[in-house]
Amino acid sequence: MRESPVSVCPVPAEQQPVNEYQELKDSWFFGWVTLDLQGYIRKLVWVWVWSWLITSPVAAASFAPQKYLMKFMLCGTAGAGAFLALTLLWLYLGWRYVRDRLLQETIFYEESGWYDGQTWTKPLEVLTRDRLLVSYQVQPILQRLKRTFGILLVLVFGGSLIWNFL
């Protein structure tokens, strides 16, 4: 009977790229991107609304809503958009890290601490599985995040155009 290459993997389970992927996918925060489109948008709107509640007092101090309502709204919206952009960046960096680990032929890992780092070269079967996982699972997630960044950039550009006409 032939042993599976995964069973002879010396990398600790929590540092194996496929397990890192599964952990990220199952996590409360990073799992947002794996939700259906409506659930994903709902989470982003939730972040934006709470961010707006934080940034609106700053916007109100800068532009009195009674006198400069449109500038107040644009300033608060831009501040909330900055929080949303940071959230998207955090999501993107987490998923990109896992993608990079899955694509690597050689995995760096630590057995018990920072001082005993080792490397392990993936067998062809494991490398093929990981690359398929990237192609069909992780790349679509990264594409969704890039599209979301693009939409946010268009909204910021539109807001700056409106600001120039005020």
Secondary structure as UniProt FT lines:
FT   TURN            5..8
FT   HELIX           13..15
FT   HELIX           17..26
FT   TURN            28..29
FT   HELIX           30..34
FT   HELIX           37..62
FT   TURN            65..67
FT   HELIX           69..103
FT   STRAND          106..110
FT   TURN            114..115
FT   STRAND          117..121
FT   HELIX           124..133
FT   HELIX           134..138
FT   HELIX           139..164
//
